[in-house]
Structures are given as structure tokens and as C-alpha cells.
Amino acid sequence: MEIADHVSGQFNRELNVIRNSLLAMGGIVEQQLRDSLHVLHSQDLELAHRIIEVDRQVNSMEVEINEACTCIIAKRQPAARDLRFIQIIIKTVSDLERIGNSARKVARLVRKHAGQPHILPQHLDGMSRLTNKMLHRALDAFARMDVEDAVKLYQEDAHVDEQYGLLIQELMNYMAENPRSIPQVLELIRCAHSIERIGDRCQNISDYIIYYVKGKDVRHTQIEDIDDLN
């Protein structure tokens, strides 16, 4: 679905600029997240450093897009569908920035414990792969404003939550067997929680897509009712 066409060609260009900027930011964050998964396996300190540096770029992009949205609101005074579009842009870049923060946390954890015994729980790997997939699908659905794919993301987030529960149990068992690992494992749990939240942020993006296309706020709606929106 394309954004609405306007009599003012300049207004069209302004809306397309912020849309394309968001998708560019999403692409960078998606790569950042993929790199963080690779770092968990490889313990590549140079790549960990690059992930942290890229996060500064992501933060700058969030600020620039928000400023562009504020300028459009002040200059164009958009209403109805156009206003909803700008609102979801602002909210989505905020979620993307926080996803970037999660990737940065992984990189910092790897750097902090470089040279120490490598702990990579099975379910952390599985959960990370699921959140990577969710982010890719969320950005694809946003690019097309596809409500059907947005609804499907709700079901994927349930799988992320399941993996997170299994991961916590796995780490608790590991700490019981290896008491000296407790400080490192507690940091890993905090990092894992941050990754689990990525699924929630992708679900947020789904909410924004539905809000823009259907004009319905579904943030506190049961999944069964959301399924009926297709």
C-alpha cells in the first residue's frame, strides 16, 4: 500500500523522504542485529566494536527523522491518514532505536568477557534467530503496509516468549552447576531479556501498521480479535 497522493508534489516528496529514511534506518538496525548474533558465536571483538559504533549512527537517524516529522506537522498541519502516517513513523523509529540498543548490549557483553569461558546457551541462539526473522518481516510489512503480515507477527512473538522461558531455565541450571559463573550469567540474562523485548518491539510495529491502514488502535486487543482484521 502506498501513502496517499496529494495535490502538493512537495508534500508527497516530504512524506516519501521520511518513509525511505525509516526503511534505511531499519536496514541498518537489521544488519546490526544479525552482526550481534554472529558476535555471540565468533567472539569477534572488531565486529563488536563496529556494532557499538553503528549504534551512534542509528541514534542520529532517529533524531533526524523525528525532526523532519516535526517540521512536516508544523508546516503542513496534516490530518486524518497523513497524521496517522507521521505518528507511526515517529513511534517506529523509536522502537528501531531500542532494537539497536539491544544489539549494542550484546556487543558490549562480548567485549567485557573477552578471553573468559564462552557461554552460549542453546535457547539464546534460537531466540536470537527468531527475533532477527521477526524484525525482517516487520520491516517488510511496514514497507508494504501489509496488515495480513502484521497480524502474523503476533504469533511469532509467542514463539520468542517460549524460547525466552526455556533460556531462563537453562541459565538457572547452568548457574546451579557452575556457581563461579553467576555474575556473568546474570549479565547474560539481562542481555537475553533485551533480545526478548525485540519481539515485543516488532509487535509494536505491527500495531502501527494496523493503526495506519485500518484506523484502529489494537495495542490492548486480544489476538483472536486482531485475527479478524484480515
Buried (B, 14 or more C-beta within 10 A) or exposed (E): EEBEEBEEEEBBEBBEEBBEBBBEBBEBBBEBBBBBBBBBEEBBBEBBBBBBEBBEBBBEBBEBBBEBBEEBBEEBEBEEEBBBBBBBBBBBBBBBBBBBBBBBBBBBBBBEBEEEEEBEBEBBBBBBBBBBBBBBBBBEBBBBBBBEBBBBBBEBBEBBBBBBEBBBEBBEEBBEEEEEBEEBBEBBBEBBBBBBBBBBBBBBBBBBBBBBBEEBEBEEBEEEEBEEBE
